[in-house]
Amino acid sequence: MALRNRLKEYRAKIGVNQSELGQMVGASRQTVSQIERGDYSPSVTLALKIAKVCGATVEEIFYYEED
């Protein structure tokens, strides 16, 4: 069971790097990197902020996948 994401794809669509996205949502570049790699699951609040900045819904960026 894992939370997967398309964050890198959506980040590329809005043309920002990990540091810039982190600044926009109040997180560090390292946190953004860990989310993209699937090593960290964001809080609901952070997921909502990321989705808003990317112009998408949370479900478009994050999805749950059973093993």
Distance bins in CASP14 RR format, pairs under 12 A and 6 or more apart:
PFRMAT RR
TARGET T0000
AUTHOR 0000-0000-0000
RMODE 2
METHOD distances of the structure
MODEL  1
1 41 0 0 0 0 0 1 0 0 0 0 0
1 63 0 0 0 0 0 1 0 0 0 0 0
1 64 1 0 0 1 0 0 0 0 0 0 0
1 65 1 0 0 1 0 0 0 0 0 0 0
1 66 1 0 1 0 0 0 0 0 0 0 0
1 67 1 0 1 0 0 0 0 0 0 0 0
2 37 0 0 0 0 0 1 0 0 0 0 0
2 38 1 0 0 1 0 0 0 0 0 0 0
2 39 0 0 0 0 0 1 0 0 0 0 0
2 40 0 0 0 0 0 1 0 0 0 0 0
2 41 0 0 0 0 1 0 0 0 0 0 0
2 62 0 0 0 0 0 1 0 0 0 0 0
2 63 0 0 0 0 1 0 0 0 0 0 0
2 64 1 0 0 1 0 0 0 0 0 0 0
2 65 1 0 1 0 0 0 0 0 0 0 0
2 66 0 0 0 0 1 0 0 0 0 0 0
2 67 1 0 0 1 0 0 0 0 0 0 0
3 34 0 0 0 0 0 1 0 0 0 0 0
3 35 0 0 0 0 1 0 0 0 0 0 0
3 36 0 0 0 0 0 1 0 0 0 0 0
3 37 0 0 0 0 0 1 0 0 0 0 0
3 38 1 0 0 1 0 0 0 0 0 0 0
3 39 0 0 0 0 0 1 0 0 0 0 0
3 40 0 0 0 0 1 0 0 0 0 0 0
3 41 1 0 1 0 0 0 0 0 0 0 0
3 42 0 0 0 0 1 0 0 0 0 0 0
3 43 0 0 0 0 0 1 0 0 0 0 0
3 44 0 0 0 0 0 1 0 0 0 0 0
3 47 0 0 0 0 1 0 0 0 0 0 0
3 58 0 0 0 0 0 1 0 0 0 0 0
3 59 0 0 0 0 0 1 0 0 0 0 0
3 61 0 0 0 0 0 1 0 0 0 0 0
3 62 1 0 0 1 0 0 0 0 0 0 0
3 63 1 0 0 1 0 0 0 0 0 0 0
3 64 1 0 1 0 0 0 0 0 0 0 0
3 65 1 0 0 1 0 0 0 0 0 0 0
3 66 0 0 0 0 0 1 0 0 0 0 0
4 35 0 0 0 0 0 1 0 0 0 0 0
4 36 0 0 0 0 0 1 0 0 0 0 0
4 37 0 0 0 0 0 1 0 0 0 0 0
4 38 1 0 0 1 0 0 0 0 0 0 0
4 41 0 0 0 0 0 1 0 0 0 0 0
4 59 0 0 0 0 0 1 0 0 0 0 0
4 61 0 0 0 0 1 0 0 0 0 0 0
4 62 1 0 0 1 0 0 0 0 0 0 0
4 63 1 0 1 0 0 0 0 0 0 0 0
4 64 1 0 0 1 0 0 0 0 0 0 0
4 65 1 0 1 0 0 0 0 0 0 0 0
4 66 0 0 0 0 0 1 0 0 0 0 0
4 67 0 0 0 0 0 1 0 0 0 0 0
5 11 0 0 0 0 0 1 0 0 0 0 0
5 32 0 0 0 0 0 1 0 0 0 0 0
5 34 0 0 0 0 0 1 0 0 0 0 0
5 35 1 0 0 1 0 0 0 0 0 0 0
5 36 1 0 0 1 0 0 0 0 0 0 0
5 37 0 0 0 0 1 0 0 0 0 0 0
5 38 1 0 0 1 0 0 0 0 0 0 0
5 39 0 0 0 0 0 1 0 0 0 0 0
5 40 0 0 0 0 0 1 0 0 0 0 0
5 41 0 0 0 0 1 0 0 0 0 0 0
5 42 0 0 0 0 1 0 0 0 0 0 0
5 46 0 0 0 0 0 1 0 0 0 0 0
5 47 0 0 0 0 1 0 0 0 0 0 0
5 50 0 0 0 0 1 0 0 0 0 0 0
5 51 0 0 0 0 0 1 0 0 0 0 0
5 54 0 0 0 0 0 1 0 0 0 0 0
5 56 0 0 0 0 0 1 0 0 0 0 0
5 58 0 0 0 0 1 0 0 0 0 0 0
5 59 0 0 0 0 0 1 0 0 0 0 0
5 60 0 0 0 0 1 0 0 0 0 0 0
5 61 1 0 1 0 0 0 0 0 0 0 0
5 62 1 0 1 0 0 0 0 0 0 0 0
5 63 1 0 0 1 0 0 0 0 0 0 0
5 64 0 0 0 0 0 1 0 0 0 0 0
5 65 0 0 0 0 0 1 0 0 0 0 0
6 12 0 0 0 0 0 1 0 0 0 0 0
6 13 0 0 0 0 1 0 0 0 0 0 0
6 35 0 0 0 0 0 1 0 0 0 0 0
6 36 0 0 0 0 1 0 0 0 0 0 0
6 38 0 0 0 0 0 1 0 0 0 0 0
6 50 0 0 0 0 0 1 0 0 0 0 0
6 51 0 0 0 0 0 1 0 0 0 0 0
6 54 0 0 0 0 1 0 0 0 0 0 0
6 56 0 0 0 0 1 0 0 0 0 0 0
6 57 0 0 0 0 0 1 0 0 0 0 0
6 58 0 0 0 0 0 1 0 0 0 0 0
6 59 0 0 0 0 0 1 0 0 0 0 0
6 60 1 0 0 1 0 0 0 0 0 0 0
6 61 1 0 1 0 0 0 0 0 0 0 0
6 62 1 0 0 1 0 0 0 0 0 0 0
6 63 1 0 0 1 0 0 0 0 0 0 0
6 65 0 0 0 0 0 1 0 0 0 0 0
7 13 0 0 0 0 0 1 0 0 0 0 0
7 14 0 0 0 0 0 1 0 0 0 0 0
7 16 0 0 0 0 0 1 0 0 0 0 0
7 18 0 0 0 0 1 0 0 0 0 0 0
7 21 0 0 0 0 1 0 0 0 0 0 0
7 22 0 0 0 0 0 1 0 0 0 0 0
7 25 0 0 0 0 0 1 0 0 0 0 0
7 27 0 0 0 0 0 1 0 0 0 0 0
7 31 0 0 0 0 0 1 0 0 0 0 0
7 32 1 0 0 1 0 0 0 0 0 0 0
7 33 0 0 0 0 1 0 0 0 0 0 0
7 34 0 0 0 0 0 1 0 0 0 0 0
7 35 1 0 1 0 0 0 0 0 0 0 0
7 36 1 0 1 0 0 0 0 0 0 0 0
7 37 0 0 0 0 1 0 0 0 0 0 0
7 38 0 0 0 0 1 0 0 0 0 0 0
7 40 0 0 0 0 0 1 0 0 0 0 0
7 41 0 0 0 0 0 1 0 0 0 0 0
7 42 0 0 0 0 1 0 0 0 0 0 0
7 46 0 0 0 0 0 1 0 0 0 0 0
7 47 0 0 0 0 1 0 0 0 0 0 0
7 50 1 0 0 1 0 0 0 0 0 0 0
7 51 0 0 0 0 1 0 0 0 0 0 0
7 53 0 0 0 0 0 1 0 0 0 0 0
7 54 1 0 0 1 0 0 0 0 0 0 0
7 56 0 0 0 0 1 0 0 0 0 0 0
7 58 0 0 0 0 0 1 0 0 0 0 0
7 60 0 0 0 0 0 1 0 0 0 0 0
7 61 1 0 1 0 0 0 0 0 0 0 0
7 62 1 0 0 1 0 0 0 0 0 0 0
7 63 0 0 0 0 0 1 0 0 0 0 0
8 14 0 0 0 0 0 1 0 0 0 0 0
8 15 0 0 0 0 0 1 0 0 0 0 0
8 16 0 0 0 0 0 1 0 0 0 0 0
8 17 0 0 0 0 0 1 0 0 0 0 0
8 18 0 0 0 0 1 0 0 0 0 0 0
8 21 0 0 0 0 0 1 0 0 0 0 0
8 32 0 0 0 0 1 0 0 0 0 0 0
8 33 0 0 0 0 1 0 0 0 0 0 0
8 35 0 0 0 0 1 0 0 0 0 0 0
8 36 1 0 1 0 0 0 0 0 0 0 0
8 37 0 0 0 0 1 0 0 0 0 0 0
8 38 0 0 0 0 0 1 0 0 0 0 0
8 50 0 0 0 0 0 1 0 0 0 0 0
8 54 0 0 0 0 0 1 0 0 0 0 0
8 61 0 0 0 0 0 1 0 0 0 0 0
9 15 0 0 0 0 0 1 0 0 0 0 0
9 36 0 0 0 0 1 0 0 0 0 0 0
9 54 0 0 0 0 1 0 0 0 0 0 0
9 56 0 0 0 0 1 0 0 0 0 0 0
9 60 0 0 0 0 1 0 0 0 0 0 0
9 61 0 0 0 0 1 0 0 0 0 0 0
10 16 0 0 0 0 1 0 0 0 0 0 0
10 21 0 0 0 0 1 0 0 0 0 0 0
10 32 0 0 0 0 0 1 0 0 0 0 0
10 35 0 0 0 0 0 1 0 0 0 0 0
10 36 0 0 0 0 0 1 0 0 0 0 0
10 47 0 0 0 0 0 1 0 0 0 0 0
10 50 0 0 0 0 1 0 0 0 0 0 0
10 51 0 0 0 0 1 0 0 0 0 0 0
10 52 0 0 0 0 0 1 0 0 0 0 0
10 53 0 0 0 0 1 0 0 0 0 0 0
10 54 1 0 1 0 0 0 0 0 0 0 0
10 55 1 0 0 1 0 0 0 0 0 0 0
10 56 1 0 1 0 0 0 0 0 0 0 0
10 57 0 0 0 0 0 1 0 0 0 0 0
10 58 0 0 0 0 0 1 0 0 0 0 0
10 60 1 0 0 1 0 0 0 0 0 0 0
10 61 1 0 1 0 0 0 0 0 0 0 0
10 62 0 0 0 0 0 1 0 0 0 0 0
11 17 1 0 0 1 0 0 0 0 0 0 0
11 18 1 0 0 1 0 0 0 0 0 0 0
11 19 0 0 0 0 0 1 0 0 0 0 0
11 20 0 0 0 0 1 0 0 0 0 0 0
11 21 1 0 1 0 0 0 0 0 0 0 0
11 22 0 0 0 0 1 0 0 0 0 0 0
11 24 0 0 0 0 0 1 0 0 0 0 0
11 25 0 0 0 0 0 1 0 0 0 0 0
11 29 0 0 0 0 0 1 0 0 0 0 0
11 32 1 0 0 1 0 0 0 0 0 0 0
11 33 0 0 0 0 0 1 0 0 0 0 0
11 35 0 0 0 0 0 1 0 0 0 0 0
11 36 1 0 0 1 0 0 0 0 0 0 0
11 50 0 0 0 0 1 0 0 0 0 0 0
11 51 0 0 0 0 0 1 0 0 0 0 0
11 53 0 0 0 0 1 0 0 0 0 0 0
11 54 1 0 0 1 0 0 0 0 0 0 0
11 55 0 0 0 0 0 1 0 0 0 0 0
11 56 0 0 0 0 0 1 0 0 0 0 0
11 61 0 0 0 0 1 0 0 0 0 0 0
12 18 0 0 0 0 0 1 0 0 0 0 0
12 20 0 0 0 0 0 1 0 0 0 0 0
12 21 0 0 0 0 0 1 0 0 0 0 0
12 36 0 0 0 0 0 1 0 0 0 0 0
12 54 0 0 0 0 0 1 0 0 0 0 0
13 21 0 0 0 0 0 1 0 0 0 0 0
13 53 0 0 0 0 0 1 0 0 0 0 0
13 54 1 0 0 1 0 0 0 0 0 0 0
13 55 0 0 0 0 1 0 0 0 0 0 0
13 56 0 0 0 0 1 0 0 0 0 0 0
13 60 0 0 0 0 0 1 0 0 0 0 0
13 61 0 0 0 0 0 1 0 0 0 0 0
14 20 0 0 0 0 1 0 0 0 0 0 0
14 21 0 0 0 0 1 0 0 0 0 0 0
14 24 0 0 0 0 1 0 0 0 0 0 0
14 25 0 0 0 0 0 1 0 0 0 0 0
14 50 0 0 0 0 0 1 0 0 0 0 0
14 51 0 0 0 0 0 1 0 0 0 0 0
14 52 0 0 0 0 0 1 0 0 0 0 0
14 53 1 0 0 1 0 0 0 0 0 0 0
14 54 1 0 1 0 0 0 0 0 0 0 0
14 55 1 0 0 1 0 0 0 0 0 0 0
14 56 0 0 0 0 1 0 0 0 0 0 0
14 61 0 0 0 0 0 1 0 0 0 0 0
15 21 0 0 0 0 1 0 0 0 0 0 0
15 24 0 0 0 0 0 1 0 0 0 0 0
15 53 0 0 0 0 0 1 0 0 0 0 0
15 54 0 0 0 0 0 1 0 0 0 0 0
16 22 0 0 0 0 1 0 0 0 0 0 0
16 23 0 0 0 0 1 0 0 0 0 0 0
16 24 1 0 0 1 0 0 0 0 0 0 0
16 25 0 0 0 0 0 1 0 0 0 0 0
16 29 0 0 0 0 0 1 0 0 0 0 0
16 32 0 0 0 0 1 0 0 0 0 0 0
16 50 0 0 0 0 0 1 0 0 0 0 0
16 53 0 0 0 0 1 0 0 0 0 0 0
16 54 0 0 0 0 1 0 0 0 0 0 0
17 23 0 0 0 0 1 0 0 0 0 0 0
17 24 0 0 0 0 0 1 0 0 0 0 0
17 29 1 0 0 1 0 0 0 0 0 0 0
17 32 0 0 0 0 1 0 0 0 0 0 0
17 33 0 0 0 0 0 1 0 0 0 0 0
17 36 0 0 0 0 0 1 0 0 0 0 0
18 24 0 0 0 0 0 1 0 0 0 0 0
18 25 0 0 0 0 0 1 0 0 0 0 0
18 27 0 0 0 0 1 0 0 0 0 0 0
18 28 0 0 0 0 1 0 0 0 0 0 0
18 29 1 0 1 0 0 0 0 0 0 0 0
18 30 0 0 0 0 1 0 0 0 0 0 0
18 31 0 0 0 0 1 0 0 0 0 0 0
18 32 1 0 1 0 0 0 0 0 0 0 0
18 33 1 0 1 0 0 0 0 0 0 0 0
18 34 0 0 0 0 1 0 0 0 0 0 0
18 35 0 0 0 0 1 0 0 0 0 0 0
18 36 1 0 0 1 0 0 0 0 0 0 0
18 37 0 0 0 0 0 1 0 0 0 0 0
18 50 0 0 0 0 0 1 0 0 0 0 0
19 25 0 0 0 0 0 1 0 0 0 0 0
19 26 0 0 0 0 0 1 0 0 0 0 0
19 27 0 0 0 0 0 1 0 0 0 0 0
19 28 0 0 0 0 1 0 0 0 0 0 0
19 29 1 0 1 0 0 0 0 0 0 0 0
19 30 0 0 0 0 1 0 0 0 0 0 0
19 31 0 0 0 0 0 1 0 0 0 0 0
19 32 1 0 0 1 0 0 0 0 0 0 0
19 33 0 0 0 0 1 0 0 0 0 0 0
20 26 0 0 0 0 0 1 0 0 0 0 0
20 27 0 0 0 0 0 1 0 0 0 0 0
20 28 0 0 0 0 0 1 0 0 0 0 0
20 29 0 0 0 0 1 0 0 0 0 0 0
20 32 0 0 0 0 1 0 0 0 0 0 0
20 53 0 0 0 0 1 0 0 0 0 0 0
21 27 1 0 0 1 0 0 0 0 0 0 0
21 28 0 0 0 0 0 1 0 0 0 0 0
21 29 0 0 0 0 1 0 0 0 0 0 0
21 30 0 0 0 0 0 1 0 0 0 0 0
21 31 0 0 0 0 1 0 0 0 0 0 0
21 32 1 0 1 0 0 0 0 0 0 0 0
21 33 0 0 0 0 0 1 0 0 0 0 0
21 35 0 0 0 0 1 0 0 0 0 0 0
21 36 0 0 0 0 1 0 0 0 0 0 0
21 42 0 0 0 0 0 1 0 0 0 0 0
21 46 0 0 0 0 0 1 0 0 0 0 0
21 49 0 0 0 0 1 0 0 0 0 0 0
21 50 1 0 0 1 0 0 0 0 0 0 0
21 51 0 0 0 0 0 1 0 0 0 0 0
21 52 0 0 0 0 0 1 0 0 0 0 0
21 53 1 0 0 1 0 0 0 0 0 0 0
21 54 0 0 0 0 1 0 0 0 0 0 0
21 61 0 0 0 0 0 1 0 0 0 0 0
22 28 1 0 0 1 0 0 0 0 0 0 0
22 29 1 0 0 1 0 0 0 0 0 0 0
22 30 0 0 0 0 1 0 0 0 0 0 0
22 31 1 0 0 1 0 0 0 0 0 0 0
22 32 1 0 1 0 0 0 0 0 0 0 0
22 33 0 0 0 0 1 0 0 0 0 0 0
22 34 0 0 0 0 0 1 0 0 0 0 0
22 35 0 0 0 0 1 0 0 0 0 0 0
22 36 0 0 0 0 0 1 0 0 0 0 0
22 42 0 0 0 0 0 1 0 0 0 0 0
22 46 0 0 0 0 1 0 0 0 0 0 0
22 49 0 0 0 0 1 0 0 0 0 0 0
22 50 0 0 0 0 1 0 0 0 0 0 0
22 53 0 0 0 0 1 0 0 0 0 0 0
22 54 0 0 0 0 0 1 0 0 0 0 0
23 29 0 0 0 0 1 0 0 0 0 0 0
23 31 0 0 0 0 0 1 0 0 0 0 0
23 32 0 0 0 0 1 0 0 0 0 0 0
23 49 0 0 0 0 0 1 0 0 0 0 0
23 53 0 0 0 0 0 1 0 0 0 0 0
24 32 0 0 0 0 1 0 0 0 0 0 0
24 46 0 0 0 0 0 1 0 0 0 0 0
24 49 1 0 0 1 0 0 0 0 0 0 0
24 50 0 0 0 0 1 0 0 0 0 0 0
24 51 0 0 0 0 0 1 0 0 0 0 0
24 52 0 0 0 0 1 0 0 0 0 0 0
24 53 1 0 1 0 0 0 0 0 0 0 0
24 54 0 0 0 0 1 0 0 0 0 0 0
24 55 0 0 0 0 0 1 0 0 0 0 0
25 31 0 0 0 0 1 0 0 0 0 0 0
25 32 0 0 0 0 1 0 0 0 0 0 0
25 35 0 0 0 0 0 1 0 0 0 0 0
25 42 0 0 0 0 1 0 0 0 0 0 0
25 43 0 0 0 0 0 1 0 0 0 0 0
25 45 0 0 0 0 1 0 0 0 0 0 0
25 46 1 0 0 1 0 0 0 0 0 0 0
25 47 0 0 0 0 1 0 0 0 0 0 0
25 48 0 0 0 0 1 0 0 0 0 0 0
25 49 1 0 1 0 0 0 0 0 0 0 0
25 50 1 0 1 0 0 0 0 0 0 0 0
25 51 0 0 0 0 1 0 0 0 0 0 0
25 52 0 0 0 0 1 0 0 0 0 0 0
25 53 1 0 1 0 0 0 0 0 0 0 0
25 54 0 0 0 0 1 0 0 0 0 0 0
25 61 0 0 0 0 0 1 0 0 0 0 0
26 32 0 0 0 0 1 0 0 0 0 0 0
26 42 0 0 0 0 0 1 0 0 0 0 0
26 43 0 0 0 0 0 1 0 0 0 0 0
26 45 0 0 0 0 0 1 0 0 0 0 0
26 46 0 0 0 0 1 0 0 0 0 0 0
26 49 1 0 0 1 0 0 0 0 0 0 0
26 50 0 0 0 0 1 0 0 0 0 0 0
26 53 0 0 0 0 1 0 0 0 0 0 0
27 33 0 0 0 0 0 1 0 0 0 0 0
27 34 0 0 0 0 1 0 0 0 0 0 0
27 35 0 0 0 0 1 0 0 0 0 0 0
27 36 0 0 0 0 0 1 0 0 0 0 0
27 40 0 0 0 0 1 0 0 0 0 0 0
27 42 1 0 0 1 0 0 0 0 0 0 0
27 43 0 0 0 0 1 0 0 0 0 0 0
27 45 0 0 0 0 0 1 0 0 0 0 0
27 46 1 0 0 1 0 0 0 0 0 0 0
27 47 0 0 0 0 0 1 0 0 0 0 0
27 49 0 0 0 0 1 0 0 0 0 0 0
27 50 0 0 0 0 1 0 0 0 0 0 0
27 53 0 0 0 0 0 1 0 0 0 0 0
28 34 0 0 0 0 1 0 0 0 0 0 0
28 35 0 0 0 0 0 1 0 0 0 0 0
28 40 0 0 0 0 0 1 0 0 0 0 0
28 46 0 0 0 0 0 1 0 0 0 0 0
29 35 0 0 0 0 0 1 0 0 0 0 0
29 36 0 0 0 0 0 1 0 0 0 0 0
30 36 0 0 0 0 0 1 0 0 0 0 0
30 37 0 0 0 0 0 1 0 0 0 0 0
30 39 0 0 0 0 0 1 0 0 0 0 0
30 40 0 0 0 0 1 0 0 0 0 0 0
31 37 0 0 0 0 0 1 0 0 0 0 0
31 38 0 0 0 0 0 1 0 0 0 0 0
31 39 0 0 0 0 1 0 0 0 0 0 0
31 40 1 0 0 1 0 0 0 0 0 0 0
31 41 0 0 0 0 0 1 0 0 0 0 0
31 42 1 0 0 1 0 0 0 0 0 0 0
31 43 0 0 0 0 0 1 0 0 0 0 0
31 46 1 0 0 1 0 0 0 0 0 0 0
31 47 0 0 0 0 0 1 0 0 0 0 0
31 49 0 0 0 0 0 1 0 0 0 0 0
31 50 0 0 0 0 0 1 0 0 0 0 0
32 38 0 0 0 0 0 1 0 0 0 0 0
32 39 0 0 0 0 0 1 0 0 0 0 0
32 40 0 0 0 0 1 0 0 0 0 0 0
32 42 0 0 0 0 1 0 0 0 0 0 0
32 46 0 0 0 0 1 0 0 0 0 0 0
32 49 0 0 0 0 0 1 0 0 0 0 0
32 50 0 0 0 0 1 0 0 0 0 0 0
32 53 0 0 0 0 0 1 0 0 0 0 0
32 54 0 0 0 0 0 1 0 0 0 0 0
33 39 0 0 0 0 1 0 0 0 0 0 0
33 40 0 0 0 0 1 0 0 0 0 0 0
34 40 1 1 0 0 0 0 0 0 0 0 0
34 41 0 0 0 0 1 0 0 0 0 0 0
34 42 0 0 0 0 1 0 0 0 0 0 0
34 46 0 0 0 0 0 1 0 0 0 0 0
35 41 1 0 0 1 0 0 0 0 0 0 0
35 42 1 0 1 0 0 0 0 0 0 0 0
35 43 0 0 0 0 0 1 0 0 0 0 0
35 46 0 0 0 0 1 0 0 0 0 0 0
35 47 0 0 0 0 1 0 0 0 0 0 0
35 49 0 0 0 0 0 1 0 0 0 0 0
35 50 1 0 0 1 0 0 0 0 0 0 0
35 61 0 0 0 0 1 0 0 0 0 0 0
35 62 0 0 0 0 1 0 0 0 0 0 0
36 42 0 0 0 0 0 1 0 0 0 0 0
36 50 0 0 0 0 0 1 0 0 0 0 0
36 61 0 0 0 0 0 1 0 0 0 0 0
36 62 0 0 0 0 0 1 0 0 0 0 0
38 62 0 0 0 0 0 1 0 0 0 0 0
38 63 0 0 0 0 0 1 0 0 0 0 0
38 65 0 0 0 0 0 1 0 0 0 0 0
40 46 0 0 0 0 1 0 0 0 0 0 0
40 47 0 0 0 0 0 1 0 0 0 0 0
40 62 0 0 0 0 0 1 0 0 0 0 0
41 47 0 0 0 0 1 0 0 0 0 0 0
41 62 0 0 0 0 1 0 0 0 0 0 0
41 63 0 0 0 0 0 1 0 0 0 0 0
41 64 0 0 0 0 0 1 0 0 0 0 0
42 48 0 0 0 0 1 0 0 0 0 0 0
42 49 0 0 0 0 1 0 0 0 0 0 0
42 50 1 0 0 1 0 0 0 0 0 0 0
42 51 0 0 0 0 0 1 0 0 0 0 0
42 58 0 0 0 0 1 0 0 0 0 0 0
42 61 0 0 0 0 1 0 0 0 0 0 0
42 62 1 0 0 1 0 0 0 0 0 0 0
43 49 0 0 0 0 1 0 0 0 0 0 0
43 50 0 0 0 0 0 1 0 0 0 0 0
43 58 0 0 0 0 0 1 0 0 0 0 0
43 62 0 0 0 0 0 1 0 0 0 0 0
44 50 0 0 0 0 0 1 0 0 0 0 0
44 51 0 0 0 0 0 1 0 0 0 0 0
44 58 0 0 0 0 1 0 0 0 0 0 0
44 62 0 0 0 0 0 1 0 0 0 0 0
45 51 0 0 0 0 0 1 0 0 0 0 0
45 52 0 0 0 0 0 1 0 0 0 0 0
45 58 0 0 0 0 0 1 0 0 0 0 0
46 52 0 0 0 0 0 1 0 0 0 0 0
46 53 0 0 0 0 0 1 0 0 0 0 0
46 58 0 0 0 0 0 1 0 0 0 0 0
46 61 0 0 0 0 0 1 0 0 0 0 0
46 62 0 0 0 0 0 1 0 0 0 0 0
47 53 0 0 0 0 0 1 0 0 0 0 0
47 54 0 0 0 0 0 1 0 0 0 0 0
47 56 0 0 0 0 0 1 0 0 0 0 0
47 57 0 0 0 0 0 1 0 0 0 0 0
47 58 1 0 1 0 0 0 0 0 0 0 0
47 59 0 0 0 0 1 0 0 0 0 0 0
47 60 0 0 0 0 0 1 0 0 0 0 0
47 61 1 0 0 1 0 0 0 0 0 0 0
47 62 1 0 1 0 0 0 0 0 0 0 0
47 63 0 0 0 0 0 1 0 0 0 0 0
48 54 0 0 0 0 0 1 0 0 0 0 0
48 55 0 0 0 0 0 1 0 0 0 0 0
48 56 0 0 0 0 0 1 0 0 0 0 0
48 57 0 0 0 0 1 0 0 0 0 0 0
48 58 1 0 0 1 0 0 0 0 0 0 0
48 59 0 0 0 0 0 1 0 0 0 0 0
48 61 0 0 0 0 0 1 0 0 0 0 0
48 62 0 0 0 0 0 1 0 0 0 0 0
49 55 0 0 0 0 0 1 0 0 0 0 0
49 56 0 0 0 0 0 1 0 0 0 0 0
49 58 0 0 0 0 1 0 0 0 0 0 0
49 61 0 0 0 0 0 1 0 0 0 0 0
50 56 0 0 0 0 1 0 0 0 0 0 0
50 57 0 0 0 0 0 1 0 0 0 0 0
50 58 0 0 0 0 1 0 0 0 0 0 0
50 60 0 0 0 0 0 1 0 0 0 0 0
50 61 1 0 0 1 0 0 0 0 0 0 0
50 62 0 0 0 0 1 0 0 0 0 0 0
51 57 1 0 1 0 0 0 0 0 0 0 0
51 58 1 0 1 0 0 0 0 0 0 0 0
51 59 0 0 0 0 1 0 0 0 0 0 0
51 60 1 0 0 1 0 0 0 0 0 0 0
51 61 1 0 1 0 0 0 0 0 0 0 0
51 62 1 0 0 1 0 0 0 0 0 0 0
52 58 0 0 0 0 1 0 0 0 0 0 0
52 60 0 0 0 0 0 1 0 0 0 0 0
52 61 0 0 0 0 0 1 0 0 0 0 0
53 61 0 0 0 0 0 1 0 0 0 0 0
54 60 0 0 0 0 1 0 0 0 0 0 0
54 61 1 0 0 1 0 0 0 0 0 0 0
54 62 0 0 0 0 0 1 0 0 0 0 0
55 61 0 0 0 0 1 0 0 0 0 0 0
56 62 0 0 0 0 1 0 0 0 0 0 0
56 63 0 0 0 0 0 1 0 0 0 0 0
57 63 0 0 0 0 0 1 0 0 0 0 0
58 64 0 0 0 0 0 1 0 0 0 0 0
END
